[in-house]
Amino acid sequence: MEVSDRPEIAAREFHQHRYEVDSQFHRIAVMPDTELLRFGLITKFNYLRLRYSGNPRLPILRTHLIAARAEWNRRHSELPLVDSF
């Protein structure tokens, strides 16, 4: 039996993923700029490294990368570092 065949497990995994995303958004919002830049770069390189591996954490990494980019752009929309990570 596949995990996806059991709705209670799929629901629990969805809520756990949602909690991880929400808590990461909060951590990103309160990070100092230097930590945000470091987090964004590390997340970008991990995402690029695992992109074709089928790693189950890849959607979470992608969400973290999008959130870090959005927060950086919100804080520093006038800087040329907009696409640095």
Buried (B, 14 or more C-beta within 10 A) or exposed (E): EEEEEEEEEEEEEEEEBEEBBEEBBEBBEEBEEEEBBBBBEBBBEBBEEBEEEEBEBBEBBBBBBEBBBEBBEEEBEEEEEEEEB
